[in-house]
């Protein structure tokens, strides 16, 4: 999928083998995420990857533990972007509410 010069990333979902292939404007090397390799068990550590990060030699992105401090930093950086402030006002007060929602999540049946 492309949007001309506005394309920030390109992504292809290969549902037949449960893989996601993507590349970004800032890093045109194709990277692949295998959904088979991810742990979706409820209650396990939340992980993330930096979409622009350089992958391993095999083209696989590195996933890291998502701490609340890291998540807070990401949310603060996102909600305080000048463009968003001009369009929507100060969204930074939403950060703590979003983190509270994540903190209060429990696995179904627990």
Buried (B, 14 or more C-beta within 10 A) or exposed (E): EEEEEEEEEBEEEEEEEEBBBBBBEEBEEEBBBEEEEEEEEEEEEEEBBEBEEEBEEEEBBEBEEBEEEEBBEBBEEEBEEEEBEEEEEEBBEEBEEEBEEEEEEEEEEE
